[in-house]
């Protein structure tokens, strides 16, 4: 019995408090806040060419279970050549289930082939409501 009480006490010590101070679609109840993070994957990101010097990808966050549009923070990860790019933290067309990331550069070589070669991928942290 003492082991069960010890385990319950330990669980209470590691519980975390997450507070969302508003959101894209307004505030919800605090117990409904969720933090969800992920990556499109180095070898799995489906980049598409955009204009003459850019690429974009739609990021599926439907498994996060948000009921409202979450607040999303992004970064671009890869093995090389992404430090000169622009738009690496810009979020477009966000919804409770997805968002789009557009990446560009000053040269005309920002194409989906280069992104695949350098394993560029979108990493994200989303905070939103699930009820």
C-alpha positions in Angstrom: 0.0 0.0 0.0 2.8 2.4 0.8 4.2 1.9 -2.7 0.9 3.1 -4.2 0.9 6.2 -2.0 4.5 6.9 -2.9 3.7 6.6 -6.6 0.7 8.9 -6.3 2.9 11.5 -4.5 5.6 11.3 -7.2 3.0 11.8 -9.9 1.7 14.9 -8.1 5.2 16.3 -7.9 5.8 16.0 -11.7 2.5 17.3 -12.8 3.0 20.5 -14.9 0.8 23.6 -15.2 0.2 25.0 -18.7 -1.5 28.3 -19.1 -2.5 29.8 -22.4 -3.0 33.6 -22.3 -5.4 33.8 -25.1 -5.2 32.3 -28.6 -5.9 32.8 -32.2 -9.6 32.0 -31.7 -10.0 33.4 -28.1 -9.5 31.8 -24.7 -10.8 28.5 -23.5 -10.9 26.7 -20.2 -7.5 26.2 -18.6 -7.9 22.4 -18.1 -8.3 22.1 -21.8 -4.9 23.5 -22.8 -2.6 21.1 -24.7 1.0 21.5 -25.9 1.8 19.5 -29.0 5.1 19.4 -30.8 6.6 17.6 -33.8 8.6 17.6 -37.0 7.7 17.0 -40.6 10.8 14.8 -40.7 14.1 15.1 -42.5 13.2 12.5 -45.1 9.5 12.9 -45.0 8.7 16.6 -45.7 6.7 17.1 -48.8 8.1 20.5 -50.1 6.5 22.1 -53.2 8.1 24.8 -55.3 6.6 28.2 -54.9 7.3 31.2 -57.2 10.9 31.5 -58.5 12.9 31.2 -55.3 10.7 29.5 -52.6 9.1 26.4 -51.3 6.2 25.6 -49.1 4.7 22.7 -47.2 1.5 22.0 -45.4 2.0 20.6 -41.9 -0.7 18.3 -40.5 -1.3 18.8 -36.8 -4.7 17.0 -36.7 -3.4 14.4 -34.2 -2.9 17.1 -31.7 -6.7 17.2 -31.3 -7.2 21.0 -31.1 -10.7 22.4 -31.3 -9.5 25.9 -32.0 -6.6 27.3 -33.9 -3.5 27.0 -31.7 -0.6 29.4 -31.3 2.2 27.8 -33.4 5.9 28.4 -33.2 8.2 27.0 -35.9 11.8 26.6 -36.9 13.5 25.1 -39.9 15.9 22.2 -39.2 18.3 20.5 -41.5 21.8 19.3 -42.1 23.1 22.3 -44.1 22.4 25.6 -46.0 19.3 26.7 -44.1 20.8 29.5 -42.1 20.5 32.0 -45.0 16.8 31.4 -45.6 13.8 33.6 -44.7 10.4 32.7 -43.5 11.7 29.9 -41.2 9.5 31.0 -38.3 6.5 32.3 -40.3 3.2 30.5 -40.0 0.5 30.8 -42.7 -3.1 29.6 -43.0 -3.2 28.0 -39.5 -6.3 26.0 -38.5 -6.9 23.5 -35.7 -5.6 20.8 -38.0 -2.8 22.2 -40.1 -0.7 25.2 -41.1 1.6 26.1 -44.0 5.3 27.1 -43.9 6.7 29.2 -46.8 10.5 29.4 -47.1 12.4 31.7 -49.4 15.8 33.1 -50.2 17.7 35.8 -52.1 18.8 33.4 -54.8 16.8 31.3 -57.2 18.0 28.0 -55.8 15.5 27.5 -53.0 13.7 24.6 -54.6 12.3 21.3 -53.3 15.3 19.4 -54.6 17.7 21.5 -52.5 15.4 21.1 -49.5 15.4 17.3 -49.9 19.2 17.2 -50.4 19.8 19.2 -47.2 17.0 17.4 -45.3 15.1 20.6 -44.4 12.1 20.0 -42.2 9.7 22.1 -40.1 9.7 21.7 -36.4 6.8 23.1 -34.4 5.4 23.6 -31.0 1.6 24.3 -30.8 -0.3 25.4 -27.8 -4.1 25.4 -27.9 -7.4 24.1 -26.6 -8.8 20.6 -26.9 -12.2 21.2 -25.4 
